[in-house]
Amino acid sequence: MKDRYQIETLPRMFEQVAKQIVSYIAAEQLPEGSKIPTERNLSELLEVSRSSVREGLRVLELLRFLESKQGEGTFVAEPPPFLIPHLVIAQPLHEAAQRHYFGVLIMCAETIVFLSLQKQIDGEMRKTDNPWMSLKEWIVSISTQIENPYYVSLFTDIFDLLWGNDYFSSDMVPDLEELIMLYRQGNQLGLREWFSRLA
């Protein structure tokens, strides 16, 4: 059993440990409310230090994947879909979660567009084989001078997540020429309508 969850030592060990704990929960089919092994037992199971296990558990608690109860132990929780970043726990996304992520993606993109309008940033739309990838590159290009990088980081992480799950289909294509035209005109009402059509 130990070999099933053993991992190699990597620079960001806590991320690897978090993934392995999630894999353990999935493999053992532990439902919500199930108690997971202690730090010591997980350390032996994964063959990593207790400090790495502690950091991995902390990450999963912050993501609401686990719940720690004082004096009782750590338990499997039922996290909201958005609070489970795929890049950390590498679990497949069901359709409803993908739609949820897409809604947040569009919200972030719209926020970045309006913040960049205030700074009068003009980005160049570089055409790629996929209009969604062109949109991503343009959004990133106009975000360079935005003071709060949170929306950009969230946008790129969610985009990569959905891209990896083949979410962007051919029947859902953004009109990029209209977007650029509205942006350069500073047409806020038109931009809001453009994003509402995507969402």
GIMO-V952753 format. One record per helix or strand. SS is the DSSP state (helix for helix, strand for strand). FROM is the first residue (numbers start at 0). TO is the last residue. If there is no record, write none. Layout:
[[SS:FROM:TO] [SS:FROM:TO]]
//
This chain:
[[helix:1:4] [helix:12:26] [strand:34:34] [helix:38:45] [helix:49:61] [strand:65:68] [strand:72:75] [helix:80:82] [helix:85:88] [helix:94:118] [helix:130:140] [helix:149:163] [helix:175:184] [helix:187:197]]
//
